[in-house]
Amino acid sequence: MSTRPNFEKQAAQLETRFQEALDELRSLRIRLREADGLADRTRAEISEIRDEWDSIHYRWWMAVLAGVILFLFAAYVFYMNLGWYADNRVLPMSSDWLLDQLPIVNVVPLLSWGWLALHIYALAMALLYYPRKLPFLFFLLAVYLCVRTIYVFLSPIGAPEAILHMGEFDTLFPLVAGVYTFQNEFIFSGHTAIPFLFALFFETRLQKTIMLAGSVTMAISVLLTRNHYTVDVISAYFMGYAIFVLSRWLYFKFVRPLFLAVPIPTRSDG
């Protein structure tokens, strides 16, 4: 009997194994190139972060940062006191055309945990990539807090009808109710405005896109849960932009020159 068919079968099997080995080798080389590329990108990211921090004049930077954090703390005390006052008022509930058309959907966890995730991401990016702009960021948030507190204090309208109270449908907000958030604070929407402020603050397209997407998601969510009126969401974008422009003008016109004019003592000064 001829052994040629067996040889051909073995040759075919060997050829198959050889092709599989070549495919695995090619795949391994691709993964190695990807790993090298990831390592290069990581080194570049670390180098960028280091360069940003190395460029800071630390004594001046710490002085400005301490000043604006003090301002932020004062704005927060202002917010808490007027927030408590607003919660003691009995205000009329209402609705609007768009709310009447939308279904009521319980996405309260998105408003709490998603909101927290956006804050963590934004602050982490600001700390890593924008250390020189941190004083301005805290100043921006303080101005926002002051302006919104005045709106909350002067607003004569209570909660939308059929509101899904975040304190009742979630575990996070009851922990900060009466401290970081209050029942009668509607115009304008902080859930919408703050991610929008971060989008204006950041410089790269990716960071801006993430924060804008977060802002729009929050805007839709507060409407579906009836935690804000439609005008609150619309106002958040106009007021957010106005607050950003106002904060930038105040900071670079008055705050930054004020600290630049004050000599920062060094060790040699005694």
Backbone bond lengths (Angstrom), bond angles and torsions (degrees), N, CA, C in turn:
res aa  C-N    CA-C-N  psi(-1)  N-CA   C-N-CA  omega(-1)  CA-C   N-CA-C  phi
1 M - - - 1.464 - - 1.533 108.99 -
2 S 1.324 114.96 139.45 1.460 119.15 -179.03 1.530 111.16 -73.24
3 T 1.320 115.94 139.71 1.480 120.96 178.17 1.529 112.02 -94.42
4 R 1.315 115.82 2.49 1.475 118.82 -177.16 1.527 112.87 -59.67
5 P 1.351 121.14 -44.01 1.475 119.93 178.72 1.521 112.09 -58.09
6 N 1.364 117.22 -38.44 1.466 119.50 179.33 1.520 110.91 -65.25
7 F 1.348 115.96 -41.55 1.447 119.55 177.59 1.531 111.73 -61.10
8 E 1.329 115.12 -41.76 1.465 119.13 179.91 1.530 110.88 -65.64
9 K 1.334 116.87 -38.57 1.460 120.49 178.67 1.522 110.97 -65.51
10 Q 1.347 115.77 -44.02 1.459 119.79 178.65 1.518 111.04 -65.41
11 A 1.330 115.59 -38.54 1.467 119.31 178.56 1.527 110.48 -63.73
12 A 1.345 116.10 -40.64 1.466 120.30 179.23 1.529 110.48 -64.75
13 Q 1.344 117.19 -41.86 1.462 120.61 178.69 1.524 111.04 -64.21
14 L 1.352 115.05 -42.29 1.454 119.04 179.29 1.525 111.04 -64.20
15 E 1.330 115.75 -40.38 1.456 120.27 178.23 1.529 110.97 -62.74
16 T 1.352 116.52 -40.13 1.469 120.83 178.45 1.525 110.94 -62.79
17 R 1.371 115.25 -45.75 1.465 118.61 179.60 1.524 111.18 -64.44
18 F 1.312 116.45 -37.35 1.453 120.72 179.36 1.533 110.58 -64.66
19 Q 1.353 115.00 -41.04 1.468 119.18 178.82 1.521 111.00 -66.00
20 E 1.352 116.59 -39.39 1.467 120.23 177.84 1.527 110.72 -63.87
21 A 1.361 115.07 -40.16 1.465 119.10 178.07 1.527 110.89 -63.41
22 L 1.343 116.56 -40.29 1.459 119.92 177.76 1.530 111.17 -63.85
23 D 1.356 116.31 -40.92 1.458 120.24 178.89 1.526 111.00 -63.59
24 E 1.342 115.80 -42.06 1.464 119.62 178.86 1.528 110.86 -65.32
25 L 1.332 116.15 -40.01 1.457 119.94 178.47 1.524 110.69 -64.19
26 R 1.331 116.57 -42.33 1.462 120.66 178.54 1.534 110.93 -63.35
27 S 1.355 115.06 -42.65 1.458 119.49 178.37 1.525 111.26 -63.82
28 L 1.326 116.71 -39.31 1.461 120.50 179.41 1.519 110.86 -64.81
29 R 1.337 116.68 -41.31 1.459 119.96 178.94 1.535 111.03 -63.74
30 I 1.325 116.10 -38.65 1.467 119.57 178.33 1.520 110.17 -63.84
31 R 1.339 116.26 -43.86 1.469 119.68 179.84 1.526 110.98 -65.03
32 L 1.328 116.56 -37.12 1.461 119.51 177.59 1.524 111.11 -64.78
33 R 1.343 116.79 -41.59 1.462 119.61 177.86 1.521 110.75 -64.58
34 E 1.344 116.18 -40.72 1.463 119.78 177.55 1.521 111.14 -63.25
35 A 1.351 115.80 -41.28 1.465 119.60 178.76 1.526 110.62 -64.38
36 D 1.350 116.16 -41.36 1.463 119.23 177.48 1.524 110.76 -63.72
37 G 1.336 115.84 -40.61 1.461 119.41 178.89 1.519 111.48 -65.18
38 L 1.347 116.12 -40.69 1.460 119.72 177.97 1.517 110.65 -64.25
39 A 1.324 116.31 -41.21 1.472 119.86 178.76 1.526 110.38 -63.57
40 D 1.346 116.66 -41.14 1.464 120.09 178.92 1.531 110.48 -64.18
41 R 1.347 116.00 -42.68 1.462 118.93 179.51 1.521 110.84 -65.74
42 T 1.324 116.00 -39.02 1.466 119.69 178.68 1.519 111.02 -63.22
43 R 1.344 115.89 -44.54 1.467 119.41 178.06 1.529 110.85 -62.58
44 A 1.336 116.37 -37.73 1.463 119.89 179.24 1.532 110.63 -66.87
45 E 1.344 116.33 -40.58 1.461 120.52 178.55 1.521 110.65 -62.91
46 I 1.335 116.09 -46.29 1.466 120.70 179.84 1.522 110.53 -62.42
47 S 1.321 116.26 -40.99 1.461 120.54 178.67 1.524 110.96 -63.58
48 E 1.346 116.51 -39.92 1.462 120.23 178.89 1.520 110.97 -64.04
49 I 1.342 116.03 -43.93 1.462 120.44 179.15 1.531 110.09 -62.60
50 R 1.343 116.44 -44.30 1.464 120.15 179.96 1.524 111.10 -62.46
51 D 1.328 117.09 -41.13 1.461 120.65 179.62 1.528 111.09 -63.09
52 E 1.343 116.02 -40.16 1.456 119.45 179.57 1.520 111.12 -62.10
53 W 1.322 116.59 -44.18 1.458 120.21 -178.96 1.524 111.75 -72.86
54 D 1.344 117.03 -34.47 1.466 120.10 179.75 1.525 111.97 -67.70
55 S 1.322 117.16 -23.56 1.469 120.19 -176.88 1.523 113.09 -82.80
56 I 1.322 117.55 -0.76 1.468 121.28 -176.12 1.523 110.36 -83.77
57 H 1.319 114.99 136.91 1.462 121.07 168.75 1.534 105.63 -87.15
58 Y 1.316 116.08 98.72 1.461 119.89 -163.97 1.523 113.17 -64.18
59 R 1.298 120.24 -41.69 1.465 119.70 -176.96 1.524 110.93 -64.16
60 W 1.328 116.00 -46.01 1.459 119.09 178.11 1.528 110.39 -65.94
61 W 1.326 116.77 -42.40 1.465 121.86 -178.97 1.521 111.15 -61.29
62 M 1.325 117.46 -44.30 1.460 120.87 179.79 1.526 111.22 -65.49
63 A 1.327 116.90 -36.61 1.464 119.87 179.13 1.527 110.76 -64.70
64 V 1.337 116.38 -46.79 1.474 119.74 179.30 1.524 110.27 -64.85
65 L 1.327 116.38 -44.03 1.457 120.12 -178.54 1.525 110.90 -61.31
66 A 1.320 117.11 -42.59 1.465 120.26 178.68 1.525 110.72 -62.54
67 G 1.330 116.31 -40.57 1.459 119.87 -179.99 1.518 113.06 -64.34
68 V 1.333 117.28 -45.77 1.472 119.52 -177.94 1.527 111.18 -73.56
69 I 1.332 118.62 -29.84 1.464 120.32 175.22 1.521 110.28 -66.83
70 L 1.323 116.65 -37.56 1.462 120.32 174.95 1.529 110.39 -62.88
71 F 1.321 116.14 -41.44 1.468 120.50 176.46 1.524 110.57 -63.51
72 L 1.332 117.10 -41.46 1.459 121.20 177.97 1.521 111.27 -62.43
73 F 1.326 117.16 -40.61 1.464 120.88 178.02 1.531 110.59 -63.94
74 A 1.339 116.80 -42.01 1.465 120.22 178.14 1.526 110.78 -63.94
75 A 1.347 116.95 -39.82 1.462 120.84 177.49 1.522 110.80 -63.51
76 Y 1.334 116.15 -36.03 1.458 120.21 179.55 1.532 111.23 -69.37
77 V 1.321 117.49 -39.57 1.468 120.97 175.88 1.526 109.95 -63.19
78 F 1.313 116.47 -41.59 1.464 122.14 176.15 1.529 110.43 -59.11
79 Y 1.317 115.51 -44.59 1.467 121.31 178.84 1.525 111.74 -63.52
80 M 1.332 117.89 -43.86 1.455 120.67 -178.08 1.528 111.62 -63.93
81 N 1.310 116.86 -43.41 1.461 119.83 -177.47 1.520 112.20 -66.54
82 L 1.328 116.93 -44.84 1.459 118.74 178.26 1.522 111.22 -73.65
83 G 1.339 117.40 -27.55 1.459 120.13 175.78 1.519 111.67 -65.53
84 W 1.313 116.93 -41.35 1.464 120.22 176.42 1.529 110.76 -63.22
85 Y 1.317 115.73 -40.13 1.465 119.36 177.36 1.537 110.13 -62.31
86 A 1.328 116.62 -44.97 1.464 120.30 -178.58 1.526 111.14 -62.51
87 D 1.318 117.33 -36.52 1.467 119.81 -179.37 1.519 112.48 -70.92
88 N 1.323 118.39 -20.51 1.466 121.21 179.42 1.521 112.50 -84.19
89 R 1.317 117.18 -7.14 1.457 120.48 178.81 1.525 110.34 -86.73
90 V 1.316 116.33 146.90 1.459 121.90 173.20 1.522 107.05 -100.55
91 L 1.313 115.33 107.08 1.460 120.58 -174.56 1.525 110.38 -110.57
92 P 1.341 117.35 149.30 1.469 120.48 -178.31 1.531 112.01 -71.52
93 M 1.334 116.26 139.29 1.452 121.20 174.73 1.520 109.52 -84.14
94 S 1.331 116.56 154.57 1.455 119.40 -178.79 1.523 109.70 -153.15
95 S 1.332 116.32 -168.33 1.460 122.44 177.97 1.524 107.51 -151.72
96 D 1.333 117.03 -177.74 1.458 120.20 173.78 1.520 108.55 -147.06
97 W 1.323 116.24 176.37 1.468 120.26 -172.76 1.519 111.61 -60.34
98 L 1.332 117.93 -47.57 1.458 120.33 -176.06 1.525 111.37 -66.66
99 L 1.323 117.58 -41.67 1.461 120.03 178.57 1.527 110.95 -60.28
100 D 1.316 116.47 -35.98 1.467 119.97 179.42 1.526 111.98 -67.62
101 Q 1.337 117.51 -23.02 1.460 120.59 -179.36 1.528 112.19 -89.73
102 L 1.320 117.08 -24.47 1.462 121.13 -174.56 1.526 111.76 -86.03
103 P 1.336 116.75 147.06 1.464 118.99 173.24 1.525 110.24 -73.83
104 I 1.314 115.99 160.91 1.456 121.11 174.21 1.520 107.75 -93.28
105 V 1.323 116.66 119.64 1.461 122.09 -176.41 1.528 108.37 -127.64
106 N 1.319 116.21 130.68 1.457 120.49 -179.49 1.537 110.37 -83.04
107 V 1.324 115.16 91.02 1.464 120.88 173.10 1.531 109.03 -115.70
108 V 1.328 115.20 31.54 1.464 120.54 -179.14 1.533 112.40 -57.04
109 P 1.370 119.44 -42.01 1.470 117.86 177.84 1.527 113.47 -56.96
110 L 1.333 116.32 -31.91 1.466 119.24 177.10 1.528 110.77 -66.67
111 L 1.335 115.87 -34.75 1.456 120.46 179.37 1.524 112.55 -72.29
112 S 1.316 116.59 -21.38 1.463 119.21 -179.53 1.528 111.40 -100.95
113 W 1.333 117.17 -61.82 1.469 120.30 -176.33 1.528 111.74 -74.57
114 G 1.338 116.83 -37.19 1.460 119.02 174.68 1.520 111.26 -65.57
115 W 1.320 115.81 -39.15 1.467 122.56 176.57 1.525 110.52 -61.10
116 L 1.346 116.03 -44.10 1.461 120.68 178.17 1.531 111.12 -63.94
117 A 1.329 116.85 -41.74 1.470 120.78 179.63 1.525 111.28 -62.34
118 L 1.330 117.49 -39.80 1.464 120.98 177.83 1.531 110.92 -62.56
119 H 1.332 116.13 -42.02 1.456 120.08 178.53 1.530 111.08 -62.76
120 I 1.325 115.96 -46.29 1.465 120.19 -178.09 1.532 110.08 -62.03
121 Y 1.332 116.56 -45.31 1.462 120.27 179.38 1.530 110.62 -61.33
122 A 1.342 116.39 -48.19 1.458 120.22 -176.42 1.527 111.69 -62.99
123 L 1.319 116.87 -44.81 1.464 119.79 -179.10 1.527 111.07 -68.10
124 A 1.328 117.22 -35.84 1.468 120.09 177.99 1.529 110.05 -65.52
125 M 1.324 117.81 -44.21 1.457 120.91 178.72 1.532 111.30 -64.13
126 A 1.331 116.02 -40.52 1.461 119.49 179.19 1.524 110.63 -64.99
127 L 1.319 116.86 -40.82 1.462 120.63 -178.68 1.524 111.28 -67.67
128 L 1.334 117.29 -39.02 1.457 120.61 -176.61 1.529 112.49 -78.67
129 Y 1.335 116.42 -46.27 1.460 119.76 -168.32 1.532 114.64 -107.69
130 Y 1.334 117.50 -12.73 1.468 119.27 -177.21 1.526 111.60 -130.77
131 P 1.322 119.09 46.40 1.472 119.03 -177.41 1.522 112.96 -60.83
132 R 1.341 117.09 -35.31 1.463 119.06 -179.83 1.526 111.86 -67.08
133 K 1.345 117.01 -24.99 1.449 120.49 -178.47 1.534 113.45 -96.77
134 L 1.332 117.07 2.88 1.465 119.66 179.96 1.530 112.98 -58.40
135 P 1.339 119.25 -43.53 1.471 117.88 177.25 1.525 112.42 -57.17
136 F 1.333 116.62 -41.99 1.466 118.82 178.53 1.526 111.15 -65.21
137 L 1.338 117.73 -38.12 1.460 120.37 179.93 1.524 111.03 -61.76
138 F 1.326 117.33 -45.52 1.461 119.97 179.74 1.529 111.05 -67.65
139 F 1.312 116.43 -35.43 1.466 120.02 175.37 1.521 110.22 -64.04
140 L 1.320 116.73 -43.37 1.464 121.98 177.91 1.523 111.06 -58.22
141 L 1.335 117.31 -46.27 1.466 120.93 -179.89 1.518 111.32 -65.79
142 A 1.327 117.47 -34.52 1.462 120.43 178.83 1.526 110.90 -67.46
143 V 1.341 116.72 -43.66 1.465 120.08 178.14 1.521 110.08 -63.40
144 Y 1.338 116.17 -43.15 1.460 119.92 176.88 1.527 111.02 -56.56
145 L 1.329 116.61 -45.55 1.456 121.28 -177.47 1.527 111.25 -63.34
146 C 1.328 116.72 -39.97 1.466 120.15 178.59 1.528 111.46 -64.76
147 V 1.322 116.15 -47.23 1.464 120.22 -178.17 1.524 110.89 -64.13
148 R 1.315 116.69 -46.28 1.470 119.05 -177.84 1.519 111.30 -66.77
149 T 1.323 117.88 -34.94 1.463 120.74 178.14 1.519 110.81 -60.98
150 I 1.319 117.41 -40.44 1.465 120.83 177.72 1.516 110.35 -63.67
151 Y 1.320 117.16 -41.05 1.465 120.23 177.86 1.527 111.23 -63.11
152 V 1.328 116.85 -44.11 1.464 120.82 178.80 1.527 110.27 -61.74
153 F 1.320 116.48 -43.06 1.461 121.87 -178.21 1.524 111.65 -63.41
154 L 1.325 117.48 -39.13 1.461 121.60 -175.23 1.526 113.61 -90.44
155 S 1.327 117.98 -10.21 1.463 120.29 -176.55 1.530 110.80 -68.58
156 P 1.353 117.98 129.69 1.462 120.88 -178.65 1.529 113.94 -96.57
157 I 1.324 117.54 3.05 1.467 120.87 -174.27 1.525 109.34 -110.75
158 G 1.327 115.66 138.35 1.458 121.18 178.95 1.519 112.17 -88.03
159 A 1.314 115.40 -156.60 1.464 121.69 -174.29 1.527 111.62 -68.67
160 P 1.336 117.27 150.38 1.467 119.87 171.69 1.523 110.66 -62.48
161 E 1.301 115.13 151.83 1.468 120.01 177.10 1.532 110.21 -63.84
162 A 1.314 116.07 144.45 1.476 123.83 178.85 1.519 112.44 64.77
163 I 1.316 117.75 28.30 1.458 121.06 179.14 1.524 110.86 -63.51
164 L 1.317 116.81 138.33 1.460 122.21 172.55 1.525 106.97 -93.10
165 H 1.305 116.88 94.77 1.458 121.24 -174.60 1.530 110.51 -60.58
166 M 1.300 115.51 129.38 1.459 120.29 -177.05 1.523 111.66 -65.66
167 G 1.323 116.80 -28.87 1.456 119.68 178.18 1.512 113.53 -71.02
168 E 1.330 117.17 -18.02 1.459 121.20 -177.95 1.525 112.89 -99.68
169 F 1.327 117.54 -22.51 1.457 121.28 -174.76 1.530 113.46 -112.91
170 D 1.326 116.95 11.59 1.454 119.67 -178.22 1.520 109.40 -151.77
171 T 1.333 116.04 160.00 1.461 120.84 -177.75 1.521 113.08 -98.00
172 L 1.331 117.97 -15.17 1.454 120.55 -175.91 1.518 112.33 -82.04
173 F 1.332 117.35 -48.44 1.448 119.94 -172.65 1.530 114.08 -68.97
174 P 1.340 120.52 -30.40 1.466 117.72 174.30 1.523 113.13 -58.35
175 L 1.332 117.19 -25.08 1.459 120.41 -179.49 1.519 112.26 -72.37
176 V 1.344 117.12 -24.84 1.465 120.30 -176.41 1.523 112.15 -116.80
177 A 1.344 117.58 4.23 1.461 120.72 179.51 1.527 109.61 -62.89
178 G 1.323 115.57 135.23 1.442 120.24 -178.95 1.514 113.79 81.49
179 V 1.332 117.03 -2.89 1.461 121.60 178.87 1.525 109.81 -123.70
180 Y 1.337 115.55 -54.68 1.460 120.05 179.72 1.519 111.97 -105.86
181 T 1.301 116.75 -20.04 1.461 120.31 -178.68 1.527 109.79 -143.63
182 F 1.322 116.27 152.97 1.453 121.47 -177.66 1.524 109.57 -132.57
183 Q 1.319 116.45 167.34 1.458 121.24 -175.56 1.526 112.32 -75.85
184 N 1.333 117.17 -40.34 1.463 120.81 -174.49 1.527 111.73 -102.61
185 E 1.317 117.60 57.11 1.473 121.03 175.17 1.524 108.22 -129.04
186 F 1.316 115.02 98.75 1.457 119.13 -173.27 1.518 112.36 -117.73
187 I 1.310 119.04 -63.53 1.450 119.02 -179.02 1.528 109.15 -85.90
188 F 1.300 116.94 122.37 1.457 128.14 -1.98 1.520 109.26 -105.06
189 S 1.330 118.23 172.47 1.460 122.20 -172.29 1.525 112.17 -72.87
190 G 1.346 115.60 113.87 1.460 119.76 175.33 1.511 112.50 -69.42
191 H 1.342 116.69 -33.48 1.465 119.92 177.42 1.532 111.09 -58.39
192 T 1.324 115.75 -35.09 1.463 120.37 -179.24 1.526 111.53 -84.86
193 A 1.321 116.36 -40.23 1.464 120.64 -170.92 1.522 113.59 -72.58
194 I 1.335 117.93 -42.74 1.463 119.04 -173.05 1.535 112.17 -66.38
195 P 1.341 120.56 -46.71 1.476 117.68 174.90 1.532 112.41 -59.79
196 F 1.336 116.46 -32.79 1.462 119.97 177.47 1.531 110.48 -66.37
197 L 1.339 117.25 -39.29 1.466 120.77 176.02 1.529 110.81 -62.72
198 F 1.332 116.45 -40.71 1.465 119.34 176.89 1.527 110.76 -63.73
199 A 1.326 116.92 -38.25 1.466 120.00 178.17 1.527 110.58 -62.85
200 L 1.323 117.80 -38.46 1.462 121.19 176.70 1.527 111.21 -69.62
201 F 1.320 116.75 -32.13 1.464 121.81 -177.95 1.525 111.87 -74.12
202 F 1.329 117.33 -43.12 1.466 120.43 -176.82 1.527 110.66 -69.36
203 E 1.336 115.06 162.25 1.462 120.27 -174.22 1.530 113.71 -114.46
204 T 1.329 118.77 -28.04 1.458 119.82 -177.21 1.529 110.96 -85.76
205 R 1.316 115.10 153.98 1.465 120.08 -178.58 1.524 111.51 -63.52
206 L 1.337 117.21 -39.79 1.463 120.44 -179.07 1.521 111.07 -62.21
207 Q 1.326 116.98 -48.19 1.458 120.28 -178.60 1.521 111.44 -65.17
208 K 1.325 116.74 -41.05 1.457 119.88 177.63 1.529 111.01 -63.02
209 T 1.332 116.34 -41.68 1.466 120.46 -178.71 1.521 111.09 -64.25
210 I 1.326 116.76 -43.79 1.462 120.46 179.85 1.522 111.07 -61.06
211 M 1.327 117.13 -45.49 1.459 119.71 -177.98 1.519 112.23 -72.02
212 L 1.335 118.06 -34.97 1.466 119.70 175.72 1.518 110.69 -66.31
213 A 1.344 116.39 -41.27 1.469 119.88 176.88 1.525 110.06 -62.51
214 G 1.325 116.57 -40.27 1.453 120.08 177.22 1.518 112.04 -63.52
215 S 1.327 116.76 -40.70 1.461 120.99 179.09 1.526 111.62 -63.31
216 V 1.342 116.46 -45.42 1.473 120.39 179.40 1.527 110.31 -65.07
217 T 1.331 117.07 -40.49 1.462 120.86 178.00 1.525 110.80 -61.29
218 M 1.324 116.28 -44.36 1.465 120.22 177.77 1.532 110.82 -63.85
219 A 1.331 117.14 -39.64 1.465 120.99 -179.92 1.524 110.79 -60.94
220 I 1.333 116.15 -45.96 1.471 119.85 179.26 1.525 110.02 -65.22
221 S 1.318 116.84 -39.59 1.462 121.17 -175.99 1.529 111.85 -66.82
222 V 1.341 117.68 -41.21 1.470 118.70 -179.19 1.520 111.33 -68.93
223 L 1.334 116.89 -25.84 1.469 119.26 175.83 1.522 110.83 -76.37
224 L 1.325 117.38 -42.53 1.465 120.42 -179.56 1.526 112.23 -65.93
225 T 1.329 116.59 -29.67 1.466 120.42 179.39 1.525 111.84 -94.47
226 R 1.329 116.79 -1.31 1.464 122.39 -178.49 1.520 112.10 61.64
227 N 1.337 116.79 31.89 1.461 119.25 176.83 1.526 111.95 -86.87
228 H 1.330 116.96 -5.90 1.463 120.77 175.40 1.521 108.92 -151.89
229 Y 1.304 114.51 157.56 1.460 121.04 170.76 1.532 108.81 -82.45
230 T 1.311 115.02 163.67 1.466 119.78 179.22 1.521 111.28 -60.77
231 V 1.325 116.87 -39.75 1.460 120.22 -179.16 1.525 111.00 -64.76
232 D 1.345 117.05 -28.96 1.471 119.44 177.20 1.527 110.97 -63.68
233 V 1.333 115.64 -40.44 1.463 120.59 -178.64 1.524 110.60 -70.68
234 I 1.334 116.37 -45.00 1.467 119.88 179.51 1.530 110.07 -62.30
235 S 1.330 115.55 -43.88 1.470 119.99 -179.27 1.517 111.82 -63.08
236 A 1.334 117.10 -30.50 1.464 120.26 -177.56 1.524 111.39 -58.83
237 Y 1.322 117.48 -38.10 1.466 120.22 -178.69 1.531 111.68 -74.85
238 F 1.326 116.76 -42.59 1.466 119.01 178.75 1.526 110.68 -67.48
239 M 1.342 116.22 -46.13 1.454 119.93 -179.42 1.534 110.92 -68.83
240 G 1.336 116.66 -37.14 1.458 119.89 178.27 1.516 111.50 -59.82
241 Y 1.317 116.54 -45.78 1.464 119.87 179.22 1.527 110.89 -65.92
242 A 1.340 116.23 -41.97 1.458 119.82 179.44 1.532 110.79 -63.07
243 I 1.317 117.43 -41.27 1.460 121.36 179.37 1.524 110.57 -65.33
244 F 1.325 117.21 -39.45 1.460 120.51 178.38 1.528 110.66 -62.28
245 V 1.323 116.88 -46.86 1.467 120.90 -179.59 1.531 110.16 -64.31
246 L 1.347 116.68 -44.21 1.460 120.77 179.11 1.526 110.77 -62.15
247 S 1.326 117.34 -44.99 1.462 121.33 -178.44 1.525 110.97 -63.63
248 R 1.324 116.18 -41.83 1.465 119.90 179.78 1.519 110.74 -63.01
249 W 1.329 116.15 -42.00 1.468 119.94 179.06 1.520 110.88 -65.30
250 L 1.326 118.10 -47.46 1.460 121.74 -179.31 1.532 111.16 -62.53
251 Y 1.336 115.99 -42.37 1.455 119.75 -175.08 1.529 111.20 -66.85
252 F 1.327 116.69 -49.40 1.466 119.34 -175.51 1.531 112.78 -82.15
253 K 1.329 117.30 -17.54 1.455 120.19 178.73 1.522 111.58 -88.21
254 F 1.333 117.38 -36.51 1.459 120.49 -172.51 1.523 114.15 -122.97
255 V 1.345 117.38 -49.78 1.459 119.86 -171.49 1.519 111.29 -68.80
256 R 1.308 117.31 -54.18 1.460 119.99 -177.53 1.537 112.42 -62.90
257 P 1.327 119.77 -46.58 1.472 119.06 176.47 1.528 112.85 -61.16
258 L 1.339 117.08 -32.70 1.459 120.19 179.27 1.523 110.85 -61.94
259 F 1.316 117.06 -45.69 1.458 120.36 -179.68 1.530 111.53 -73.24
260 L 1.332 117.33 -32.23 1.457 120.17 177.40 1.525 111.31 -65.51
261 A 1.338 115.05 -30.88 1.466 119.43 -178.04 1.524 112.80 -78.12
262 V 1.355 116.06 -17.09 1.462 119.93 -179.57 1.522 108.94 -92.22
263 P 1.323 118.81 121.25 1.477 120.56 -179.86 1.531 110.92 -65.45
264 I 1.315 116.19 132.87 1.454 121.64 177.40 1.529 108.50 -92.78
265 P 1.352 118.44 116.04 1.468 119.79 -176.33 1.522 111.81 -65.78
266 T 1.318 114.76 145.81 1.462 121.61 174.78 1.522 108.47 -115.92
267 R 1.322 117.45 175.28 1.452 120.52 179.84 1.515 111.58 -61.46
268 S 1.336 116.51 -34.67 1.467 119.97 -178.23 1.521 111.95 -68.24
269 D 1.373 115.33 -19.43 1.459 118.48 178.40 1.520 112.03 -79.43
270 G 1.321 116.08 -6.75 1.451 120.19 -178.40 1.483 111.47 87.03
